[in-house]
Amino acid sequence: MGKLHLEVITPAGVVASVQADMVVAPGTDGKFGVLPGHIKFLSGIVPGELHYTNGNKTEYMAVSSGFAEVNNNRVSILVDSAEIAGNIDIKRAMSALERAKQRLTKKLDTGDTDLARAEASLKRADSRLKVSGKSS
């Protein structure tokens, strides 16, 4: 079996452009996996953990919202932000998590209608912290 070509792209640029044996990403309908030979596929991406394997090595990254396209052994992940596990600033991620929790609590108390944005911030911060512990 061949390899996949994975590209993770943000507005700031290409975060990863690598060969992989398998890619697992957080889709809108749940995690999905891609192996070489996968059929054409489109999915939304939600904040969470993306990982890929190449040989016996697995790499992790935290991704935010976006979408994925699988076509002809290419996996293109276009997201608002993506961070490789080893590059995540844990102190900054913890601060972001605390701020998101405070905003969410405040919005619940005041009945603010921007609840979805506060929840998305919380999910992004939480996924960054979870992925940061998986650096290789």
N, C-alpha and C positions, 0 to 999 in steps of 0.2 A: 504494500500500500504506500501511496505517496505521502506528501506533507501538505499542510495547509499554510497559506500565507495570511498572517494576522496583522491587521493595521488598526491601531487605536488612535483616533484623531480627535483633537479638541480645537476650539477656535484659536488657541495659542500655538497649535502646531501638532506634529506627529509625536505621540508619546511612545509608541512601540510600532515597529515594522519588523516582524520576526517570522521564522518558520516554526511550525508547531505540529505536534502529532494530534492534539486535541485542544479544544477551546470550550470553556464553560462560562456562561454569562448570565446575569440576572435579567430575565425577560419580564415583560408585563404580565405574562401568564405563568410565571415561575421560571426557575433556572432551566436553561437548555444547554445541551452539549452538541458539539459539532466535531465530526471525524472526517477524514478525507473521503470524497465521494458523496458528501451530503447533498441533498436536493436543494434547489433554489429556495431561499427562505428569507422572510423579512420579519422583524420583531421590534417592538419598543424595548428600550432598556430602562430599568429603574435603578435608583441608587443601590449599590451593593458591591459584592466581590466578583471580579472577573479573574479567572485563572486559566493558564495554559500550560501544557506539558510539552517538552521536547526531550526525547530520550527518557532518562530517569529523573530529570529536573523539572520542578513545577515552579512557576513564577506567578505572583499574585499582584493585583492592583485593585484600588478602589475606584469605582466609576460612578458618575452621576447620571442624570437622565439623558436620553438620546435614542438612537435606534441602531439596529444591526442589519447588515445584509450579508447573506451567504450566497455565493455564486461561483461555480467553477473552481473549487478549492481555495477560494479567497473569503476571508471573514473580515468585513469592514465594520468597525465599531465607531460611530460618530456620537460623541457625548460632550456635554458642557464642560466637564472636567474629568481628569483621570490622574491618579498618582500611583506610581510603583511602590509596593509595600515598603521597601527599604528607604524610600525618599520621604515618607510621611513624617512630619514633625509632630510627635506625640503630644507635646505640651500644647501646641497650637490646636490640635484636634480635640484635646480635652477641653480647652477653653471654648471652642466652637460648640461642643456638645452642651456645656453648661449654659452658654448664651441661648442656644436653641431651646433647651428645657425651660429657661426663664421666660422666653418669648411665648412659648406654647402655654405655659401656666397663665401668663398675663392675658393672652388671647382668650383662653377658656373662661377666665374670671370676668373679663369685660365684654364677652360676646362678640369680639372682633370677627369679621367675616373672612379674614385672611388666614384662616386656620390651615389650609392646604400648604401654603408657603412655609409656615412654621413647622409643620410636620415634615416637609421635604428637607428642611435644614437639619432637623433632628436625625432623619434617616441617613443623610450624607455624612454627618459627623460621626454617627454610630458606625457606619460601614468603614470609614477611615480608621477608626480605632481598632476594629476587629481585624482588618487587613494588615495594619501596622505590625501586629504580632506574628505575622506569617512570613516576614522577610527571610530570604535564604542567605 
